């Protein structure tokens, strides 16, 4: 039986050019250089103006002067023995082998060759390895990772497939790269023990079922659930304290090569004024070949002559014009965003003290410059700024705020720095509890709840007080 119904819905469609523009915002300096190079190779109408060097003019009566440096050479007071020594033994030995540094990500990607993965699975595995932190943890949301992989590779990727690849990475060397948190990494190490003694089995039960109780220091509840006395629980906790806290330890960190970071912005301070500029502007150097552009624009007159060639010229002209405009729009919006950030955090850029950071979220900058929050996020997520006190990742400047005792808004970054300082200076044999940390922060004018202290401890990878005490004894 046939039925007729009406349906009303709203749909949002993004044009392909808008997607490409969002990708342009996400590129950093190095990635933009590669993108421009690819466009120059593919599009004959696109050109890059080179910086002209000043031509050297020679006079008509200029003649070679064979002995113009004789006075400097002949009356050099350099000892003869050093000259003779360097004639036979070079001071700069260019044959000294240089050790090739390889980080843990490259090591894991080499191991993927033996896994016999499909092309799509290999792309997912490499993306996951590029997404882990320097400690080896995968802290990003899995749904965001799936969306990014689907967006960048042009095909949908299921979350179950990504999770399957992640679990495969956990068993590779170094062990545990790709773990979501410390709890999962501790369980991975405990479950990997071949012969599990009673202490190991109790440790697995504690981490698996009572990890939250351990974080909250509910030791009585743990002893009742695991049927342990205080001495036995101390043995189990000491056994856990001997495990690694992060998949990538110092042995692998020592082999990590230092990557060269090219900043996207340059900030200078002159007479209490903060000046901002792009590090490598490219919009002014990109041009369109005028002769080929005239050929493409006059294609209607000789359309019958070579239709396919004229269509190719028109498409390349349209692509070149869009790319030049996209680079220009990208740089204009980047300057607007960085100027708004500097205006908000002027005191920090003047003195370089992290305690001067003010609370700032993406919406504040979006409202200031009149752009969407997603655009602000793409511009600031992987861009660095060169300041008088070093390179800074723009994303680290965005923090939420808490009202202190004086009624002023304090950045949570400042609170984390204060909390880290208190824990660093505490008595290691008698560490502070979370409630004591709340009281110490309140004496400094910062009033926050105990659960907020626990949250900041987790962000800073600081364990609970009892765990810090046990690990201090183990060390």
Secondary structure, DSSP 8 states (H G I E B T S, - for coil): ---------------HHHHHHHHHHH--HHHHHHHHHHHHHH-TTEEE-----------TT----TTTTHHHHHT----HHHHHHHHHS-SS-TT--------HHHHHHHHGGGG---HHHHHHHHHHHHHS-TTSB--S-HHHHHHHHHHHHSS---HHHHHHHHHHHHTSSSTTTTBSSHHHHHHHHHHT-SS--HHHHHHHHHHHHSHHHHHTT-HHHHHHHHT--HHHHHHHHHHHHTS-SSSS-HHHHTT--------SEEEEEETTEEEEEESS--TTTEEE-HHHHHHHHTTTTTTTT-HHHHHHHHHHHHHHHHHHHHHHHHHHHHHHHHHHHHHHTHHHHHH--GGG---B-HHHHHHHHT--HHHHHHHHSS-EEEETTEEEEGGGG-B-EEE-TTS-EEEHHHHHHHHHHHHHTS-GGG---HHHHHHHHHHTT----HHHHHHHHHHTT---HHHHHHHHHH-
